[in-house]
Amino acid sequence: LPGPDLLRADLTGAAVAAVTRRIGIRAGSVVLPLHNPIRVAEEWSVVDNLSNGRVGVSVASGWQPNDFVLRPENYANAKQAMFDGLEVVQQLWRGETVSFDGDFYTVKRFRLGVRLGDTKPKIVLAALNEQMLRLGGEIADAPAAGSPVWFALRPEKFKVSKKKPENAGINSVEGEVWDIAYLGDMTVFHVK
């Protein structure tokens, strides 16, 4: 039987990068509260280099308590742990030396050994509720985001429109839709 390392998305992505030239390489979802953000940034930077910039990483906060058996302390505040980890990943992908002291991760003066090209990996955020959509919008709007942020939405929960709804409030986002992809029961929007 194959070992668990053969099931890792970054290793599979590296193998796909080695034998293809044009297809995008994506991670299903990296549940950041379960991983060290430095490791996520390093591993996917290698795949991005091997693929000449074709990587996109979907990040999620996780929702199933049983998934948190190795990091139970991150379950109660999984969304914040995801955003803390994503902040570290984005800083590293921008080439910064990172010092970060958050509630979930502490990093002291670390810089990636792998250099990324001009295009940074895409980040896809699964936004299945209003809180995640709003927090994701804050990441996408940050002046130093450095990576495109895409949103994976369930169409029945959100309405995406090119113009602002009359009573913009819950489940609305304003911006220009650059690209749309359909993945099973999810619709992925690149909103700028």
C-alpha positions as CSV (number, residue, x, y, z in Angstrom):
1,L,0.0,0.0,0.0
2,P,1.2,3.5,-0.7
3,G,2.4,5.5,2.3
4,P,0.6,8.7,3.4
5,D,3.2,10.9,1.8
6,L,1.9,9.7,-1.6
7,L,-1.4,11.3,-0.8
8,R,0.0,14.7,-0.1
9,A,-1.3,17.3,-2.6
10,D,2.0,19.1,-2.8
11,L,3.9,16.0,-3.8
12,T,1.1,15.1,-6.3
13,G,1.3,18.6,-7.6
14,A,5.1,18.4,-8.1
15,A,4.6,15.2,-10.1
16,V,2.0,16.8,-12.3
17,A,4.2,19.8,-12.8
18,A,7.0,17.6,-14.0
19,V,5.0,16.0,-16.8
20,T,2.7,18.9,-17.9
21,R,3.2,22.4,-19.3
22,R,-0.1,24.2,-19.4
23,I,-2.7,22.9,-16.8
24,G,-3.2,24.7,-13.6
25,I,-2.1,22.8,-10.4
26,R,-4.4,23.2,-7.4
27,A,-4.6,21.8,-3.9
28,G,-8.1,20.6,-3.0
29,S,-8.0,22.5,0.3
30,V,-5.2,23.0,2.8
31,V,-6.9,23.2,6.2
32,L,-4.4,25.8,7.5
33,P,-5.2,25.4,11.2
34,L,-3.9,21.9,10.9
35,H,-0.6,22.8,9.3
36,N,2.5,24.9,9.9
37,P,2.2,27.9,7.5
38,I,5.9,28.0,6.9
39,R,5.8,24.4,5.6
40,V,2.7,25.2,3.4
41,A,4.5,28.2,1.9
42,E,7.7,26.2,1.3
43,E,6.1,23.2,-0.2
44,W,3.8,25.0,-2.6
45,S,6.6,27.4,-3.5
46,V,8.6,24.4,-4.8
47,V,5.6,23.2,-6.8
48,D,5.1,26.7,-8.2
49,N,8.7,26.9,-9.3
50,L,8.5,23.4,-10.9
51,S,5.3,24.4,-12.8
52,N,6.5,27.9,-13.9
53,G,3.8,29.7,-11.9
54,R,0.8,27.4,-12.4
55,V,-0.1,26.8,-8.8
56,G,-3.3,27.7,-6.9
57,V,-3.8,26.8,-3.3
58,S,-7.3,26.5,-1.7
59,V,-7.3,27.3,2.0
60,A,-9.9,26.4,4.5
61,S,-10.5,26.7,8.2
62,G,-11.9,23.2,8.6
63,W,-15.2,22.4,10.3
64,Q,-15.1,18.7,11.4
65,P,-14.0,18.4,15.1
66,N,-12.5,15.0,14.4
67,D,-10.1,16.5,11.9
68,F,-8.5,18.5,14.7
69,V,-7.4,15.5,16.7
70,L,-3.7,16.5,16.4
71,R,-4.3,20.2,17.0
72,P,-7.4,20.4,19.1
73,E,-6.4,23.8,20.4
74,N,-7.1,25.3,17.0
75,Y,-10.7,24.0,16.6
76,A,-12.5,26.7,18.7
77,N,-11.0,29.6,16.6
78,A,-10.2,27.8,13.4
79,K,-11.2,30.7,11.2
80,Q,-8.7,33.0,12.9
81,A,-6.1,30.3,12.9
82,M,-6.6,30.0,9.1
83,F,-6.2,33.8,8.6
84,D,-3.1,34.0,10.8
85,G,-1.6,31.2,8.9
86,L,-2.6,32.7,5.6
87,E,-0.9,36.0,6.6
88,V,2.3,34.2,7.2
89,V,2.1,32.3,3.9
90,Q,1.4,35.6,1.9
91,Q,4.3,37.4,3.6
92,L,6.7,34.6,2.7
93,W,5.4,34.5,-0.9
94,R,6.1,38.2,-1.2
95,G,9.8,37.4,-0.2
96,E,9.6,39.1,3.2
97,T,11.5,38.0,6.2
98,V,8.7,37.1,8.6
99,S,8.4,37.7,12.3
100,F,4.9,36.9,13.4
101,D,3.5,36.5,16.9
102,G,-0.1,35.6,16.7
103,D,-2.5,33.5,18.8
104,F,-1.8,30.4,16.8
105,Y,1.7,30.8,15.2
106,T,4.9,32.4,16.3
107,V,7.6,32.9,13.6
108,K,10.9,34.7,14.3
109,R,12.9,36.1,11.3
110,F,12.2,33.5,8.7
111,R,12.6,33.9,5.0
112,L,11.8,31.3,2.3
113,G,14.8,29.7,0.6
114,V,12.8,29.2,-2.5
115,R,12.2,32.3,-4.7
116,L,9.0,32.8,-6.5
117,G,8.7,34.5,-9.9
118,D,6.6,37.6,-10.6
119,T,3.4,35.7,-10.5
120,K,2.5,34.4,-7.0
121,P,0.3,31.3,-6.4
122,K,-3.4,32.0,-6.5
123,I,-5.2,31.6,-3.2
124,V,-8.7,30.2,-3.3
125,L,-10.8,30.8,-0.1
126,A,-13.8,28.6,0.5
127,A,-16.4,31.2,1.7
128,L,-19.4,29.2,2.8
129,N,-20.8,31.8,5.1
130,E,-21.0,35.6,5.5
131,Q,-18.1,35.8,8.0
132,M,-15.7,34.0,5.7
133,L,-16.8,36.1,2.7
134,R,-16.2,39.3,4.7
135,L,-12.8,38.1,6.1
136,G,-11.7,37.0,2.7
137,G,-12.6,40.4,1.3
138,E,-10.4,42.0,3.9
139,I,-7.5,39.8,2.7
140,A,-8.1,40.5,-0.9
141,D,-8.4,44.3,-0.3
142,A,-5.1,44.4,1.8
143,P,-2.6,46.6,-0.2
144,A,0.2,44.1,0.3
145,A,-1.8,40.9,-0.4
146,G,0.6,39.9,-3.1
147,S,-1.4,36.9,-4.3
148,P,-4.7,36.9,-6.2
149,V,-7.5,35.8,-3.9
150,W,-10.3,33.8,-5.4
151,F,-13.6,32.8,-3.6
152,A,-15.2,29.4,-3.8
153,L,-18.9,29.9,-3.2
154,R,-22.0,27.7,-3.2
155,P,-24.3,29.5,-5.7
156,E,-27.4,28.8,-3.6
157,K,-25.9,30.7,-0.6
158,F,-24.6,33.8,-2.4
159,K,-25.6,36.0,-5.3
160,V,-22.7,37.5,-7.3
161,S,-23.5,40.6,-9.3
162,K,-21.6,43.1,-11.3
163,K,-23.6,45.9,-9.6
164,K,-24.3,46.6,-6.0
165,P,-27.6,45.2,-4.7
166,E,-30.2,47.7,-3.5
167,N,-29.9,46.7,0.1
168,A,-26.3,45.5,0.2
169,G,-25.8,43.6,3.4
170,I,-25.6,40.0,4.2
171,N,-24.1,37.8,1.5
172,S,-23.1,40.6,-0.9
173,V,-19.7,41.6,-2.3
174,E,-18.9,44.4,-4.7
175,G,-16.2,44.2,-7.3
176,E,-15.4,43.3,-10.8
177,V,-15.7,39.6,-11.6
178,W,-12.5,38.7,-13.5
179,D,-13.0,35.0,-14.0
180,I,-15.5,32.2,-13.1
181,A,-14.9,28.4,-12.8
182,Y,-17.4,25.7,-11.9
183,L,-16.3,22.9,-9.7
184,G,-19.0,20.4,-9.0
185,D,-21.4,22.1,-6.6
186,M,-19.0,25.1,-6.1
187,T,-18.6,28.2,-8.2
188,V,-15.2,29.9,-8.0
189,F,-15.1,33.7,-8.7
190,H,-12.0,35.9,-9.0
191,V,-13.3,39.2,-7.8
192,K,-11.2,42.3,-8.0
